[in-house]
Amino acid sequence: MSWRSDRIWIEFIAGSRKPSNFCWAFILFLGSLGFLLVGTYSYLGRYFLPLFHSQQIIFFPQGIVMSFYGIAGLFISSYLWCTIAWNVGSGYDRFDIKEGIVCIFRWGFPGKNRRILLRFLMKDIQSIRMEVKEGMFSHPILYIEIRGQGSIPLTRIDENLTLREIEQKAAELAYFLRVPIEVF
């Protein structure tokens, strides 16, 4: 999603609050909870479900391994839920021709560097670079080349844009900033 006028272009970046992340966190939570319950019930020697006899699973070694997988899955699931709650990776790219400043803002993990803000002058922009990696899982990535600072990615790796969409976005941004496009 973006907002655009004659002098300002703001591109909003979605973070980790995507439906796929919600699905994976939920599936991982349920699966790891199941593993932990089966391991616990094998230790207690009781039935977990009427259809599934957990007495067939011996606590040593199967029950211990299932409990370990359950605990590890709960930790990974809690990490995913925390990144969703903090919306890590969200932010915006702001290109302001009137002031001649580009701001790239992202939310990170809590702590000293939670807010990531990059500001630089438009006259330091060398080009808009589009990189297309060949292979089975090829995906185009859009970069902005800054003099003295290298390249800064503008699109996420997991953003599923087609080659045509990324080319159009690069052309519009290069026209707006009045810089050339480089393709690698």
C-alpha positions as CSV (number, residue, x, y, z in Angstrom):
1,M,0.0,0.0,0.0
2,S,1.3,3.4,-0.8
3,W,0.3,7.1,-0.8
4,R,1.6,9.5,-3.4
5,S,1.4,13.1,-4.3
6,D,3.5,15.4,-6.6
7,R,6.2,15.9,-4.0
8,I,5.9,13.0,-1.5
9,W,5.7,9.3,-1.9
10,I,5.1,7.1,1.1
11,E,5.3,3.3,0.7
12,F,4.0,1.4,3.7
13,I,5.7,-1.9,4.5
14,A,3.8,-4.8,6.0
15,G,5.6,-6.5,8.9
16,S,5.1,-9.9,10.3
17,R,1.4,-9.6,10.8
18,K,0.5,-11.7,7.8
19,P,-2.0,-14.5,7.6
20,S,0.7,-17.1,6.8
21,N,2.5,-16.2,10.0
22,F,-0.7,-16.5,12.1
23,C,-1.3,-19.9,10.5
24,W,2.2,-21.2,11.1
25,A,2.3,-19.9,14.7
26,F,-1.1,-21.5,15.5
27,I,-0.2,-24.9,13.8
28,L,3.1,-25.0,15.6
29,F,1.5,-24.2,18.9
30,L,-1.1,-27.0,18.6
31,G,1.4,-29.5,17.3
32,S,3.9,-28.9,20.0
33,L,1.2,-28.9,22.7
34,G,0.1,-32.3,21.4
35,F,3.7,-33.6,21.6
36,L,4.1,-32.3,25.1
37,L,0.8,-33.8,26.3
38,V,1.6,-37.2,24.8
39,G,5.0,-37.2,26.5
40,T,3.5,-36.1,29.8
41,Y,0.8,-38.8,29.7
42,S,3.3,-41.5,28.8
43,Y,5.2,-40.5,31.9
44,L,2.0,-40.7,34.0
45,G,1.0,-44.0,32.3
46,R,-2.6,-42.7,31.5
47,Y,-4.7,-42.4,28.4
48,F,-4.3,-39.2,26.5
49,L,-7.4,-39.8,24.3
50,P,-9.8,-42.7,24.4
51,L,-8.9,-43.6,20.8
52,F,-5.1,-43.3,21.4
53,H,-3.5,-45.4,24.1
54,S,-0.5,-43.5,25.4
55,Q,0.5,-46.5,27.4
56,Q,1.9,-47.9,24.2
57,I,4.5,-45.1,24.2
58,I,7.2,-45.9,26.7
59,F,8.4,-42.8,28.6
60,F,12.1,-43.7,28.1
61,P,13.1,-42.9,25.3
62,Q,10.0,-42.0,23.2
63,G,8.2,-40.0,25.9
64,I,11.3,-38.0,26.7
65,V,11.9,-37.2,23.0
66,M,8.2,-36.2,22.5
67,S,8.3,-34.0,25.6
68,F,11.5,-32.3,24.3
69,Y,10.0,-31.7,20.9
70,G,6.9,-30.3,22.5
71,I,8.9,-27.9,24.7
72,A,11.1,-26.8,21.8
73,G,8.0,-26.2,19.6
74,L,6.4,-24.1,22.3
75,F,9.5,-21.9,22.4
76,I,9.5,-21.5,18.7
77,S,5.8,-20.8,18.7
78,S,6.1,-18.1,21.4
79,Y,8.9,-16.5,19.3
80,L,6.5,-16.3,16.3
81,W,3.7,-14.9,18.4
82,C,6.1,-12.3,19.8
83,T,7.2,-11.2,16.3
84,I,3.5,-11.0,15.3
85,A,2.6,-8.9,18.4
86,W,5.6,-6.5,17.9
87,N,4.9,-6.4,14.2
88,V,8.6,-6.7,13.4
89,G,9.6,-5.5,10.0
90,S,6.8,-3.1,9.5
91,G,7.4,0.6,8.6
92,Y,7.5,2.9,5.7
93,D,9.7,4.4,3.0
94,R,9.2,8.2,2.6
95,F,10.6,10.0,-0.4
96,D,10.1,13.8,-0.1
97,I,11.2,15.9,-3.1
98,K,10.2,19.2,-1.4
99,E,12.7,18.7,1.5
100,G,15.1,16.5,-0.5
101,I,15.1,13.8,2.1
102,V,14.5,10.0,2.0
103,C,13.4,8.3,5.3
104,I,13.4,4.5,5.7
105,F,11.7,3.4,8.9
106,R,11.3,-0.1,10.3
107,W,10.2,-1.6,13.6
108,G,12.6,-4.1,15.1
109,F,12.7,-6.3,18.2
110,P,12.2,-4.5,21.5
111,G,15.4,-3.1,23.0
112,K,17.7,-0.2,22.4
113,N,17.4,-0.5,18.6
114,R,13.6,-1.0,18.3
115,R,13.2,1.9,15.9
116,I,15.3,1.7,12.8
117,L,15.4,5.0,11.0
118,L,17.7,5.8,8.0
119,R,17.7,9.3,6.6
120,F,19.7,10.6,3.7
121,L,19.6,13.3,1.1
122,M,18.1,12.6,-2.3
123,K,21.1,14.0,-4.0
124,D,23.1,11.0,-2.6
125,I,20.9,8.5,-4.4
126,Q,22.9,7.0,-7.3
127,S,20.3,4.7,-8.8
128,I,17.4,2.3,-8.2
129,R,18.8,-1.3,-8.6
130,M,16.7,-4.3,-9.5
131,E,18.3,-7.7,-8.8
132,V,16.8,-10.8,-10.2
133,K,18.2,-14.1,-8.9
134,E,18.0,-17.0,-11.3
135,G,17.1,-20.4,-10.2
136,M,14.2,-22.5,-9.0
137,F,13.0,-20.0,-6.4
138,S,13.9,-16.8,-8.2
139,H,12.6,-13.6,-6.8
140,P,13.3,-10.0,-7.8
141,I,14.5,-7.5,-5.1
142,L,14.5,-3.7,-5.4
143,Y,17.4,-1.8,-3.9
144,I,18.2,1.9,-3.6
145,E,21.9,2.7,-4.2
146,I,23.2,5.4,-1.8
147,R,26.6,7.1,-2.4
148,G,28.9,6.1,0.4
149,Q,26.4,3.8,2.1
150,G,25.9,1.0,-0.4
151,S,22.6,-0.5,-1.3
152,I,19.5,-0.6,0.9
153,P,16.7,-3.1,0.1
154,L,13.2,-1.6,-0.5
155,T,11.3,-4.9,-1.0
156,R,11.2,-7.9,1.3
157,I,12.5,-11.3,0.2
158,D,9.2,-12.9,1.0
159,E,7.2,-10.3,-0.9
160,N,5.7,-12.2,-3.9
161,L,5.9,-9.6,-6.6
162,T,6.1,-10.7,-10.2
163,L,8.9,-9.5,-12.4
164,R,6.5,-7.2,-14.2
165,E,5.3,-5.6,-11.0
166,I,8.8,-5.1,-9.6
167,E,9.9,-3.5,-13.0
168,Q,6.9,-1.2,-12.9
169,K,7.6,-0.2,-9.3
170,A,11.3,0.4,-10.1
171,A,10.4,2.5,-13.1
172,E,7.9,4.6,-11.2
173,L,10.3,5.2,-8.3
174,A,13.2,6.0,-10.6
175,Y,11.0,8.5,-12.5
176,F,9.8,10.1,-9.3
177,L,13.4,10.4,-7.9
178,R,14.9,11.2,-11.4
179,V,17.6,8.6,-11.1
180,P,18.6,5.7,-13.4
181,I,17.7,2.1,-13.1
182,E,20.3,-0.7,-12.9
183,V,19.5,-4.3,-13.5
184,F,21.6,-7.2,-12.1
